[in-house]
Amino acid sequence: MNAARNAYAAVDLGASSGRVMVGRVGPGTLRLTEAHRFPNRPVRLPGGLHWDVLGLYAGVLDGLRAAGREARLTSVGIDSWAVDHGLLDADGALLGNPVHYRDTRTEGVAEQVWEKVPAPELYARTGLQYAPFNTLYQLVAAGGSAQLHAARQVLLIPDLLTYWLTGTRGTELTNASTTQLIDPGTRTWSREVADRLGIDLTLFPPLRLPGTPAGLVLPSVLRETELTGPLPVTTVASHDTASAVAAVPAAAGERFAYVCTGTWSLAGLELDAPVLTEESRLANFTNELGLDSTVRYLRNIMGLWLLQECLRSWDGPDLGPLLGAAAACEPLRSVVDAGAPEFLAPGRMPERIADACLATGQPAPGDRAATVRCVLDSLALAHHRAIADAQRLAGRDVDVVRVVGGGARNSLLCQLTADACGLPVVAGPTEAAALGNVLVQARAHGDTGASLADLRALVARTQPLSRYEPRGTTSAWRSAGKRLGAG
């Protein structure tokens, strides 16, 4: 067998951009190249904030065309952000652009849900932390609408795009686990919860597992993209965080925590079983399903969205000099709660950060560099608090923090995370979601070892990694946490 026998197209859709990557896989070989990148810009309509899913699909087609010019493709896989979905009518046509999870339609919906299924019971049955945008709350918010009344199918975003590529419909399990409608213990739908809330689970097509076939690319799509068929679409861990965690380059048996960094930071542990205690619920931890019967026990943190929104409000200055200036700023002068819901919506982020500092008796950042330092200190503190809480709640100690995703490029954030956690940080790969996507496809087609440890070993052998040792003690970080009400 050649060093890289097969090529796989990974469609990896993030909250701000999408891309199609080509992964070449063989014994001891894992190479990733970008075929096409395209923006993912939400659109605000009079009725609310929506995704331009048709524009995204056009970007996917352009990307597959570009990928096919680079290599003869063996398979295609799709991953994206979680919770959002499209509604199809009886003819299989899309009923409007999917609503964006940052839309305000779910405000006040949680209280309606908890009247029928109290929050402790909802957590015990589904294991998901409270987030106002979970699919469950979106579907309750849409109750009584003309669109939902006309809907005959609900497809999560990767499943919708897979349907357009293949004509087949399914619901991938790792992404389904973010809906708050899956029982993480049985790994099937929680019919008790759905029935009590009036949610019709028959709207979702059958569950699919990562690594199973999703269908063949339609002849019309082959013509549009100039690809050669037959070309299978392989179901991957279609929640991008599930794909990213699958590509964490941990050694077999290693006691690690992970932080998947991008627009969001997802910080936690990989477990064999969910943690469904009331203490876990009150700590706002979530139990999402991962590859090969694993559980991603994690806390959602606002992530680099805070920095991205600051840069947008400043008209996009060069980040490099700002990070250099931020590194020279006084550490931990002011911190904010990086998981606070007041940072969820777009707009005026520097002002909102300043207001949050003042509200907790801390000085507002005096300039852009100080604002960036506040953001990165706050994220590192949030990473520390999430990892410390996860260890306590799951009864699991860790020796190293694995940082993957776009934030792995941010050396200041990685160093601050090591300092805050008092643990070494190993950063990389930056393209973890795309690599996890490719690896699941490659395993399904016989190009890798069979175990999750095999996949991770291949990542560790082939991808550049950076190590950050903790500096000093964690006492200053604990003191900073107390300003926010926790140590």
Secondary structure, DSSP 8 states (H G I E B T S, - for coil): --TT-EEEEEEEE-SSEEEEEEEEEETTEEEEEEEEEEE---EEETTEEE--HHHHHHHHHHHHHHHHHHS-EEEEEEEB-SS-EEEE-TTS-B-S--B-TTSGGGTTHHHHHHHHS-HHHHHHHH-----TTSHHHHHHHTTT-HHHHH-SEEEEHHHHHHHHHHS---EEHHHHTTTT-EETTTTEE-HHHHHHHT--GGGS--EE-TTSEEEE--HHHHHHHT--S--EEE----BHHHHHHHT----TT--EEEEEESSSEEEEEEESS----HHHHHTT-EEEE-GGG-EEEEEEE-TTHHHHHHHHHTT---HHHHHHHHHTS-TTSS---TT-GGGSS-S-HHHHHHHHHHHTT-----SHHHHHHHHHHHHHHHHHHHHHHHHHHHT---SEEEEEEGGGG-HHHHHHHHHHHTS-EEE--TTHHHHHHHHHHHHHTTSS-SSHHHHHHHHHHHS--EEE---S-SHHHHHHHHHTT--
